[in-house]
């Protein structure tokens, strides 16, 4: 049974644009998982091969911290090596993402030094969102074959999408976004998984997610190309995509480490909370997150 709220959302063309654009990021990250894992594994192995000092264990097993201003000799060697392979020398390194004593044995702990903050509990590429993997590619020089211009353009579009307060995107934005994704995916013509990703992205951006359901009034925006949901499985799949995107947005807003964005994030949380409350099906699904939003607003 399709909820009336979902039916209305999927017959709002700009909300559908937001949903489809976000779904493309989920498709993209699925293709980047094996690529980034393989490259970081090889990068880690090369570092150990060419720098024997990196093979020494941490001397204290306690080297941690936001700035990693103090570290033992072994972890200091790793810190130097990580900084030496920065593609963007002036970017902030989120050392708090990492467990330095594990750098010697875990390639993904090294990868997290090249990512945005908030990756401390992440144990592998399959647990990362598209933003983390794109920033890794943009920041570590083991990905030199990928043009950083296209990586940064995709990151910019991703940020505009996930920071959209109204969760609505115009058609012109979608056209520019699709063009940018095409340029980016072409960088990976040698990667088998990415060929499928490019095809799936094109299909997603051209599909009409409008719903028409027997027993409910036909809405004006549903045309003959709309998705007729005779199957609950189809509706459940679309609902799952929506939930994944909203979960990522909530995760980013509720667990941001960016103090400069405090005011902006508060406003976004307020609007997102209102959206979830208005749509009862989503309010029920994200009841815990709504409580967290209410709690944060009560502190202001």
N, C-alpha and C positions, 0 to 999 in steps of 0.2 A: 504494500500500500504506500503510495507516494504522498508525503505530507504536503499540505497546501503551501507551506512556507518554501519548501524545496522547489515546487512547481513554479512559484512566483520568481524565485531567484534565477532559475534557469530559463526564464523567459524575459530576463533583463539583459539586453545585448551587451552592455558594458560590464556587467558582473560576469557574464559568460566569458568575455575577453580576459578578465582578471583570472578566472579559473583556468582557462586554457593556457594562458601564458605561464601560470604557476605550474601547471601539469607538465609543461615543456621542461621546466627546471628539474622536476623529478625524473623525467626521462633522461635528461642530460647527465644527471649525477649517476644514474645506473650504468651509463656507458663509461663514465670517468673512473668509477671504482676500480676495475681491474687495471686500467692504464696507469693510474697514479700509484697503486700498490706495487706494480711491477717496477716502475721507474724508481720509486723510493727504496725498494729492496736492493736494486742494483746499485743505486747511489750510496747506500749505507755500506754495502760490501766493498765498493771501490774506496770509500773513505778509510775503512779498516785496513785494506790491502796496502794503500799508499802511505798511511800514517800509523806505524806500529804503536805509537804512544796512545792512540785512541783505544787500543785493546786492553788498557789497564782498567781495573775496577775502581769505582768510586772509593775514596779513602775514608769517607765518613758515613756513607749511605744516608746522608741528611742534607745534601745540597739541593736547596729549593728556594723559591722566592720570586716575587714579581719582577725584580730587576736583576736577580742573580748576581748581586754586587760582590758576594763572596762565594767562592767555590773552591773545592780542592784542586790539586794540580791536574788530576785526570779529567774532571768535569770542565775545568778551564780550557783544556785542550779541545774538548768537544765544542765549547762555546765559541772558541776562535774559529774552528772549522765551519761551524754553522754560519757565522757571520761572513766568512770568506766566500760563501756560495750564495749570498743574497743577490737576487736580480735587481732589487729595489733598495739600494744602500741606506736610504733615509727613512725607511718604514720602521714603525715600532715593533719590536720583537716581544711577543707575549710569552715570556719565559714561564709564567705561571701555568701555561698549558702543559708543561713538560715535567717528567720525573727524570732529572739529570742522571741519577744512578743507573737508569735503564737505557740510556743512550747507547751504551756499548752493545747491548743485546737485542734491542727492540727498535727496528727501523721506523716504526710509526711514531715513537716518542720524538725522534728527530724531525719527522714531517710536521708535527704539531707546532714546532718553533716558527714555521713559515705561514701559520694560519692566524685568523683573527682570534681574539680572546674567547673564552668559554669552552675550550676543547679539552679541558683537563681530564674528564672522565671518558673521553672517546678512545676506543682501543683499536680502531681500524677504519679504513676508507668506507666500508659499508655502513658505518654509523655516522658518517659526515653528511651534511647538507651540501647543496651545490656551491654555496658561497665559500665554504671552507676549502673545497677542492679547487675551485677557481683561484682563490687567493694563494693556495699552495703552488699552483702552476705559474702564477704571476710572480711569485716571490723567490722560488728556488731555481738556481741555474741548471739543474739537471733536466729542466724542461725547455732548454734553449731552442729546440726545434719548433716550439709553439710561439707564434708572434704575440708579444704581450699587448699590442694594440687591440687585437680582437678580444683577448681575455679581459682587459679592462673595460671594453665596451659592454661585454656580457655582464660583468659585475655591476656596472652602472645601471643597466636595465633591470637586473635582479633587485638592486636596492630601491629603485623607483617603484617596482612592483610590490615589494614586501613592505615598503613604507607608505603605500597608498592608504590614506585614512578611510576613504570611502569604498575601497575594494572594487573600484570600477575603472576600466581602461578604455580609451577611445580606439576606434578602428585604425586611425593613422598611426598611433603608437604601435599597435600590433604589426602593421606592415613594416615599420622600421625595425622592430624587434625581430621579426622573421628573417629579414635580410641580414641582420647582425649574426643571428644564430647560424645561418647558412655559411657565412664567412668563417665563423669559428669552427664549425664542424669540418669544413674542408681541410683544416689544418691536420686532421686526423685520418686522412684518406688511407693511411697504412695500418690503421687499427680496425680490425674486423668488426668489433662491437659498435664502433661509432658510425659505420655505414647504416646499420639498422636504426641507430639513434636519429640520424638525419631524416630517414624515411618516416619514423614515428612522429617526429616533431612536425613535419609537413602535414601529415594526416591529422594530427591534433589541432593544428591551427586552421584547418579548413573544415573540420566537422562542425555540424550544427548540433549543439547540446540541448536545444529546445525540447521540452517534453509535452506530449499530449497524452492524456490518460483517459480512457473510457470512463464515463460516469461523471466527469468534471467538465465544466464549460470550456470551450475552446478559447484560448487567449489570442489576442490580435497578432502577437509576434510569432506565433507558431505557423510555419508554412508547410508545404508538401514535403520539404526536405528535412523537417524536424525529426527528432528521434522518438519513435513511437514505443512507449515503454510497456509492452505486453509482458515483459519479463522482469520480475523483481531483481534478478541478478544484474541487469543493466543499470537500474536505478541505484542499487547498492554499490556498484563500481564507481559511478559518478559521485555518490555521497562519500565514498572512501577517499577519492581524490581531494574533494573539498576539505574533508577533515584533516588530511595530511598537511595541506597548505595552511589551514588555520592553526594547526598545532605548531607548525614551524614559526609562524608569525607570533603566536602567543609566547613560545619559548624565547624568541629573540627579545620581545618587549619585556617579559617578566624577569629575564635573567641577564639584562644588559649590564656590561661593565663600563659603559661610556657615560661618565658623569656629566659631560658637556651636553648630552642629549636628554638630560633628565626632564626638562620641561616639555620638550617635543614628545618624548616617549609617554609621559603622563597624559598628554592630549590624545595620542593615538590609542592608549589603553582605554581611555574614557569612551572614545568613539567605537572601538572594537567591542567593549563591554555592552554598549547600547545596541550594537548590531546583534550580538549573541542573545541578548534579552528579547529583542524584537522577534527574532526567529526562534520560536520555542524548541524546535527540534535540535538546534545547535546549542541552545541554552542548557538543555538536558545533557547533551553529550559532553559539554565543557563546563559542567557545574563547578568542578573544583577550581578551574582557572578563573571563573567568574567570582568565586569567593576570594581568590588571591587578588584580583583586580579591586574588589570592594575594600579589601584590607589595606591595600596600598593607598587608595584614595582617602581612606579614613585617617591616614597618618598625615596627610597634607594640611 
